């Protein structure tokens, strides 16, 4: 799952070459340009943590 997300992230950052955030790593540009992406990733991480908690 994380591998697929990394591929999507790489494709997204490849299309953000004209970004204003020249100081940030290229893979961070989609997050800086898209606040929704931060919330989506946070939700995914929360779901993973919940599943790990309920497994034990």
KAHU-V465100 format. One record per backbone hydrogen bond with DSSP energy under -1.0 kcal/mol. NH is the residue of the N-H (numbers start at 1). CO is the residue of the C=O. If there is no record, write none. Layout:
# KAHU-V465100
NH_CO ; NH_CO
This chain:
# KAHU-V465100
5_1 ; 6_2 ; 7_3 ; 8_4 ; 9_5 ; 10_6 ; 11_7 ; 12_8 ; 13_9 ; 14_10 ; 15_11 ; 16_13 ; 19_16 ; 22_20 ; 28_25 ; 32_28 ; 33_29 ; 34_30 ; 37_34 ; 39_35 ; 40_36 ; 41_37 ; 42_38 ; 43_39 ; 44_40 ; 45_41 ; 46_42 ; 47_43 ; 48_44 ; 49_45 ; 50_46 ; 51_47 ; 52_48 ; 53_49 ; 54_50 ; 55_51 ; 56_52
